[in-house]
């Protein structure tokens, strides 16, 4: 099962670029279960499963297999909330990296950023993992393109990469990769990384501002800590739902009782953190549905029961809202994709 999520601020950028490429924005929002006004909530996030589904639908609507690269090259500070302005106002690239490494979870907690130095050569690494790496190809493309383009933008340095490593196979041709990175990446590697001369770490940023940087770091830290608190309660509720779904007992009342809380108290605390029991239940069901359908251990009727639906038709209706397919059609599509 995929783990992690991405901030709505970055999701908005994905939607903006997808719409520019010809995708139907309203249809995309419906597929991921969001409304336009919810995108402005800095604390709200979209599960990695839904981000994967979003990119798949964008590619299906536009035919743009390089959509991840195109999103990455169009990010601006607002795509990262306060974190973007903290990065922009840093003194050097290395200082910006340290801020990103510390508070990057504000934007995405689906991978870990690291910097490895070998002599004068640096490897900036970040990778989203999945059993099927092609599913997360647009997301890894997005992050690699995003790091590179944003770094060039805040430094205004015409830098050059020594190399790029990507953990997936190339399905979009090499021209777009070369246009963005200036080099042809090495594909199907163990890690996703940007490889560059260490001299760029000390490159000064043209919009360095100590006062703004201090304020934006404080804001980023506040968002980060609030997100950590939210994820703790969210994780507790999520785990209880996962355990109680097959027993048909994943209700707000019973989950709250299992956590020694009243229904009202749990609902209030979740609301304060920008969450709701209903949204967590929906996300768990959707995530588990994708996971079960990838395997062959359970029939679609058994999966409906494991997800706490009263019957297959209720499960089928919900799944069609998420993906546009019935569970049976989706499983057949996965099998066809594996064989092609």
Protein Blocks (a to p, Z undefined) as FASTA:
>chain_A
ZZddddfklmmmmmmmmmmnopafklmmmmnopafklmmpmkbccdfklmmmmmmmmmmm
nopaklmmmmmmmgcfklnmmmlmmmmmmmblklmmmmmmmmmmmmoccbccddddehja
ccdddddddfblmlmmmmmmmmmmmmmmmmmmmnopacddfbdcdfbdcfebjklmmmmn
opacdehifbdcddddfklmmpccfkbcfklmmmmmmmmmmmmmmmmmmmmmmmmmmmmm
mmmmmnopacfklmmmmnopafklmmmmmmmnopafklmmmmmmmmmmmmmmmmmmbcfk
lmmmmnopabfklmmmmmmmmnopafklmmmmmmmmmmZZ
